[in-house]
Amino acid sequence: MSIRSKLTLVTLSAFIALYSIVGGMLSKSNNPLFRAIANPGPYPQLRIFEDVVRHIVYDYVEKPDLEKVRVGALRGLTDGLDPYSAYLLPPQVKEYQSNKIRLDTTGMVIGQYSGFAYVIAVIPNSPSEKSGIKVGDVIEYIDGHATRDLDLYDVKSLLSGDPGSSVELTLINRKPEKIKLVRGKVAPTPTETRMLESQVGYIKVPILGKGQSEAVEAAIKDVIKKGAKSIVLDLRGSAGGELNEGVKVADFFMKSGVIAKSIGRKEKVIATFDAKPENDLTELPVAVIIDRTTAGASEVVAAAIMENQRGEVVGERTLFGMGSEQELFPLDDGSALLLTVARHAAPSGKIFMTDGVTPNVEVKRADLADVGTPDEGKQGQQQNEGAPPVVVAPKPADDLMLKKAIEVLTSGAKAKRRAA
């Protein structure tokens, strides 16, 4: 068991201990916690925690600092949920409410892999790209803080800062090992378009932040105007973004059908997003390219096009599903719980955070550092928790995914001509 796992178990146990300690070691007959432990159902594991608590209270070498125990316990509770839930101390609550942490001054999208901070995407011409940060980099330390001891919120908090300030990152299996990143303004990435062989219109979709769907709409119209007979939608590196932007982009290619769902507690469907005929821009054949760096709003696009049989999806299974919604629950002492209250899902109901999107035409990406594949149902989690990811140096290669997408489109066109 890793240090992180042990810490989570102990702090969760300590949290339970607080109820016993603060309650003056209430009699077992009247203690709701004891009744929960004694009852069958989802609570038997609490018996183990009760034993751990008893040893901490009576056998630990010195008197525990209950404030540290409380904070550690609450962090441990949220750590066992998902990467996007967190316990926030009062200063962090103010930071969150001010939107400071959500103001990007680095230009990279961070996820968690093997308990470490992992660079999912790097925005072109951003401070991160200029400093030498690359997709697939594993960050071991941020200004001396070990990322495997931090939750994702803490990682993002350490990376955020005012333009002009700097932060030191220590990378695993990279030269140089340490990089000084000077924060700065991050400009929106333009949507790239060009015409390829066989009159294939190519559209490189950036991170689908607010308003980016309008740029994609203009790009679709542009390649159609230039005579495109089919379209490649490249979603590699498009990580994060907003649900509504992904829904709008998918809608450009669909006359009808379900685009995405928002699913809450007990698998309840909170919202369903349907295609609107008036938003459809084209009936041209489309192939979508995805890989492990595709996450969030772009997963919505890929899943909608594939599951509605509107086009083919080429590439690798997505690895860092980000489609979720968090709500802040304030606590009496000024701290708060940031909890995931809904998760985004494909039309079939597959949740991006746990299932990702698996292409129907699989092509292994050879030019990106390989970190292995996590166990099914443990998206973004590591098989052998506590050890750094195994990083294999990228190999120069042709864009096999793009070649395959063009092949899929051209072979489909030929088949239609033969059928006619």
Secondary structure in CASP SS format (residue, H / E / C, confidence):
PFRMAT SS
TARGET T0000
AUTHOR 0000-0000-0000
METHOD secondary structure of the structure
MODEL  1
M C 1.00
S C 1.00
I H 1.00
R H 1.00
S H 1.00
K H 1.00
L H 1.00
T H 1.00
L H 1.00
V H 1.00
T H 1.00
L H 1.00
S H 1.00
A H 1.00
F H 1.00
I H 1.00
A H 1.00
L H 1.00
Y H 1.00
S H 1.00
I H 1.00
V H 1.00
G C 1.00
G C 1.00
M C 1.00
L C 1.00
S C 1.00
K C 1.00
S C 1.00
N C 1.00
N C 1.00
P H 1.00
L H 1.00
F H 1.00
R H 1.00
A H 1.00
I H 1.00
A H 1.00
N C 1.00
P C 1.00
G C 1.00
P C 1.00
Y C 1.00
P C 1.00
Q H 1.00
L H 1.00
R H 1.00
I H 1.00
F H 1.00
E H 1.00
D H 1.00
V H 1.00
V H 1.00
R H 1.00
H H 1.00
I H 1.00
V H 1.00
Y H 1.00
D H 1.00
Y C 1.00
V C 1.00
E C 1.00
K C 1.00
P C 1.00
D C 1.00
L H 1.00
E H 1.00
K H 1.00
V H 1.00
R H 1.00
V H 1.00
G H 1.00
A H 1.00
L H 1.00
R H 1.00
G H 1.00
L H 1.00
T H 1.00
D H 1.00
G C 1.00
L C 1.00
D C 1.00
P C 1.00
Y C 1.00
S C 1.00
A E 1.00
Y E 1.00
L E 1.00
L C 1.00
P H 1.00
P H 1.00
Q H 1.00
V H 1.00
K H 1.00
E H 1.00
Y H 1.00
Q H 1.00
S C 1.00
N C 1.00
K C 1.00
I C 1.00
R C 1.00
L C 1.00
D C 1.00
T C 1.00
T C 1.00
G C 1.00
M E 1.00
V E 1.00
I E 1.00
G E 1.00
Q E 1.00
Y E 1.00
S C 1.00
G C 1.00
F E 1.00
A E 1.00
Y E 1.00
V E 1.00
I E 1.00
A E 1.00
V E 1.00
I C 1.00
P C 1.00
N C 1.00
S C 1.00
P H 1.00
S H 1.00
E H 1.00
K H 1.00
S H 1.00
G C 1.00
I C 1.00
K C 1.00
V C 1.00
G C 1.00
D C 1.00
V E 1.00
I E 1.00
E E 1.00
Y E 1.00
I E 1.00
D C 1.00
G C 1.00
H E 1.00
A E 1.00
T H 1.00
R H 1.00
D H 1.00
L C 1.00
D C 1.00
L H 1.00
Y H 1.00
D H 1.00
V H 1.00
K H 1.00
S H 1.00
L H 1.00
L H 1.00
S C 1.00
G C 1.00
D C 1.00
P C 1.00
G C 1.00
S C 1.00
S E 1.00
V E 1.00
E E 1.00
L E 1.00
T E 1.00
L E 1.00
I C 1.00
N C 1.00
R C 1.00
K C 1.00
P C 1.00
E C 1.00
K E 1.00
I E 1.00
K E 1.00
L E 1.00
V E 1.00
R C 1.00
G C 1.00
K C 1.00
V C 1.00
A C 1.00
P C 1.00
T C 1.00
P C 1.00
T C 1.00
E E 1.00
T E 1.00
R E 1.00
M E 1.00
L E 1.00
E H 1.00
S H 1.00
Q H 1.00
V E 1.00
G E 1.00
Y E 1.00
I E 1.00
K E 1.00
V C 1.00
P C 1.00
I C 1.00
L C 1.00
G C 1.00
K C 1.00
G C 1.00
Q H 1.00
S H 1.00
E H 1.00
A H 1.00
V H 1.00
E H 1.00
A H 1.00
A H 1.00
I H 1.00
K H 1.00
D H 1.00
V H 1.00
I H 1.00
K H 1.00
K C 1.00
G C 1.00
A C 1.00
K C 1.00
S E 1.00
I E 1.00
V E 1.00
L E 1.00
D E 1.00
L C 1.00
R C 1.00
G C 1.00
S C 1.00
A E 1.00
G E 1.00
G C 1.00
E C 1.00
L H 1.00
N H 1.00
E H 1.00
G H 1.00
V H 1.00
K H 1.00
V H 1.00
A H 1.00
D H 1.00
F C 1.00
F C 1.00
M C 1.00
K C 1.00
S C 1.00
G C 1.00
V E 1.00
I E 1.00
A E 1.00
K E 1.00
S E 1.00
I E 1.00
G C 1.00
R H 1.00
K H 1.00
E H 1.00
K C 1.00
V E 1.00
I E 1.00
A E 1.00
T E 1.00
F E 1.00
D E 1.00
A C 1.00
K C 1.00
P H 1.00
E H 1.00
N H 1.00
D C 1.00
L C 1.00
T C 1.00
E C 1.00
L C 1.00
P C 1.00
V E 1.00
A E 1.00
V E 1.00
I E 1.00
I E 1.00
D C 1.00
R C 1.00
T C 1.00
T C 1.00
A E 1.00
G E 1.00
A H 1.00
S H 1.00
E H 1.00
V H 1.00
V H 1.00
A H 1.00
A H 1.00
A H 1.00
I H 1.00
M H 1.00
E H 1.00
N C 1.00
Q C 1.00
R C 1.00
G C 1.00
E E 1.00
V E 1.00
V E 1.00
G E 1.00
E C 1.00
R C 1.00
T C 1.00
L C 1.00
F C 1.00
G C 1.00
M C 1.00
G C 1.00
S E 1.00
E E 1.00
Q E 1.00
E E 1.00
L E 1.00
F E 1.00
P E 1.00
L C 1.00
D C 1.00
D C 1.00
G C 1.00
S C 1.00
A E 1.00
L E 1.00
L E 1.00
L E 1.00
T E 1.00
V E 1.00
A E 1.00
R E 1.00
H E 1.00
A E 1.00
A C 1.00
P C 1.00
S C 1.00
G C 1.00
K C 1.00
I E 1.00
F H 1.00
M H 1.00
T H 1.00
D H 1.00
G C 1.00
V C 1.00
T C 1.00
P C 1.00
N C 1.00
V E 1.00
E E 1.00
V C 1.00
K C 1.00
R C 1.00
A C 1.00
D C 1.00
L C 1.00
A C 1.00
D E 1.00
V C 1.00
G C 1.00
T C 1.00
P C 1.00
D C 1.00
E C 1.00
G C 1.00
K C 1.00
Q C 1.00
G C 1.00
Q C 1.00
Q C 1.00
Q C 1.00
N C 1.00
E C 1.00
G C 1.00
A C 1.00
P C 1.00
P C 1.00
V C 1.00
V C 1.00
V E 1.00
A C 1.00
P C 1.00
K C 1.00
P C 1.00
A C 1.00
D C 1.00
D C 1.00
L H 1.00
M H 1.00
L H 1.00
K H 1.00
K H 1.00
A H 1.00
I H 1.00
E H 1.00
V H 1.00
L H 1.00
T H 1.00
S H 1.00
G H 1.00
A H 1.00
K H 1.00
A H 1.00
K H 1.00
R H 1.00
R H 1.00
A H 1.00
A C 1.00
END
